[in-house]
Amino acid sequence: MNLAISIALLLTVLQVSQGQMVTSLTACLENQSLRLDCRHENTTSLPIQYEFSLTREKKKHHVLYGNVGVPEHTYRSRTNFTSKYNIKVLYLSAFTSKDEGTYACELHSSGPSPKVYSQNVSVLRDKLVRCEGICLLAQNTSWLLLLLLSLSLLQATDFISL
């Protein structure tokens, strides 16, 4: 009986520590806003603690948004945040060259042995790509899967030939 409880506890700890790993952080320009897409694994039912931050010239760390640190007052009115199952998206409005630097997305695991997982991306206004081309694919691929399945079905019934 004690062995079963020990194994269950170990699996729970492993799930918590591995369930919130950041898999990618990408940046793009949408209208005049910087969009940061923080993709992560989500295999735990515990709430995810997160923080978006900016470091300029390796000097000053600015918290932009999150539930770990306190966001700086100058960014509060410029940020907009959305979250889905395995992606957290931060918008920074009125993005200018003064906002260039290294952006980070940090996820903090809960539990007996907390860990921090993070990804960084360097952002230069002149080098940013526009979000419009990747927006639909990045946020929701179910319509693409439906289209591919429909094409296969239509081809199987000889309605179209590819």
C-alpha positions in Angstrom: 0.0 0.0 0.0 2.8 2.4 0.9 4.5 1.7 -2.4 1.4 2.5 -4.4 1.1 5.9 -2.6 4.8 6.6 -3.1 4.5 5.9 -6.9 1.3 8.0 -7.2 3.1 10.9 -5.3 6.2 10.6 -7.5 4.1 10.7 -10.7 2.2 13.8 -9.5 5.5 15.6 -8.8 6.9 14.7 -12.2 3.7 15.8 -13.9 3.8 19.2 -12.1 7.5 19.8 -12.9 7.3 18.7 -16.5 3.8 20.0 -17.3 4.6 23.7 -17.9 7.7 23.8 -20.1 7.9 26.6 -22.6 8.2 25.2 -26.1 8.6 28.5 -28.0 8.4 32.2 -27.9 7.8 34.1 -31.1 7.3 37.8 -31.8 5.6 39.6 -34.7 4.0 43.0 -35.5 0.2 43.2 -35.7 -0.8 46.7 -36.7 1.3 48.8 -34.4 1.3 46.2 -31.6 4.0 43.7 -30.7 2.5 40.3 -30.3 4.4 37.7 -28.2 3.2 34.1 -28.5 4.4 31.9 -25.7 3.6 28.2 -26.4 4.0 25.7 -23.6 3.2 22.2 -22.6 0.2 21.9 -20.4 -0.1 18.4 -18.8 -1.1 19.5 -15.3 -4.3 20.7 -13.8 -2.6 23.1 -11.5 -2.8 26.8 -12.3 0.1 28.1 -14.4 2.1 31.1 -13.0 3.6 33.2 -15.8 5.5 36.4 -16.4 6.3 38.4 -19.6 9.3 40.6 -19.2 11.7 42.9 -21.2 15.4 43.5 -20.8 16.9 46.4 -22.6 20.7 46.5 -23.2 21.3 43.8 -20.5 20.7 46.5 -17.9 17.1 46.7 -16.7 14.5 44.0 -16.3 11.0 45.3 -16.8 7.9 43.1 -15.9 5.3 43.7 -18.5 2.5 41.3 -17.5 1.9 38.2 -15.4 0.8 36.8 -12.1 4.3 36.3 -10.6 5.9 39.8 -10.5 4.3 43.2 -10.4 3.9 44.8 -13.8 5.5 48.2 -14.2 3.1 51.1 -14.3 4.3 52.3 -17.7 3.3 49.1 -19.4 0.0 48.4 -17.7 -2.1 50.5 -20.0 -0.3 49.2 -23.1 -0.7 45.5 -22.6 -3.4 43.1 -23.5 -3.3 39.4 -22.7 -5.1 36.3 -23.9 -4.6 32.7 -22.8 -5.7 29.4 -24.2 -4.9 25.8 -23.2 -1.2 25.8 -24.3 -0.5 29.3 -25.5 -0.3 32.7 -23.8 -0.4 35.8 -26.0 0.7 39.2 -24.9 0.1 42.4 -27.0 2.1 45.5 -26.4 0.4 48.4 -28.1 2.2 51.5 -29.6 5.4 49.5 -30.1 8.4 51.6 -31.0 12.1 51.3 -31.3 12.3 52.3 -27.6 10.7 49.0 -26.8 13.4 46.9 -28.5 15.2 44.4 -26.4 15.1 40.8 -25.2 11.6 39.6 -24.3 11.1 36.6 -22.1 8.2 34.3 -21.2 8.6 32.5 -17.9 6.4 29.8 -16.5 6.7 28.9 -12.8 5.7 25.4 -11.7 3.9 24.8 -8.5 4.5 22.0 -6.0 7.2 20.7 -3.7 10.1 21.4 -6.1 9.2 24.5 -8.1 11.0 25.2 -11.3 11.2 28.1 -13.8 11.0 27.4 -17.5 11.6 30.3 -19.9 12.3 31.3 -23.5 13.8 34.5 -24.8 13.4 36.3 -28.1 15.4 39.4 -29.3 13.1 42.0 -30.9 14.2 44.7 -33.2 11.5 46.8 -34.9 13.1 46.8 -38.3 13.4 42.9 -38.3 9.9 42.0 -37.1 7.6 40.1 -39.4 4.0 40.9 -39.8 1.6 38.6 -38.0 -1.2 38.5 -40.6 0.4 35.7 -42.6 0.8 33.4 -39.6 -2.1 34.4 -37.5 -4.6 31.7 -38.4 -2.1 28.9 -38.5 -0.5 29.9 -35.2 -3.6 30.3 -33.2 -6.0 27.7 -34.5 -5.2 24.9 -37.0 -8.6 23.0 -36.7 -9.9 24.8 -39.9 -6.8 23.6 -41.8 -7.3 20.0 -40.6 -11.0 20.2 -41.6 -10.0 21.4 -45.0 -7.5 18.7 -45.6 -10.0 16.0 -44.4 -12.7 17.4 -46.7 -10.3 17.3 -49.7 -9.5 13.7 -49.0 -13.2 12.8 -48.7 -14.0 14.6 -51.9 -11.2 12.9 -53.7 -12.2 9.5 -52.4 -15.7 10.0 -53.8 -14.2 11.1 -57.1 -15.8 14.5 -56.8 -12.5 16.1 -57.5 -9.2 14.8 -58.7 -5.9 16.2 -57.4 
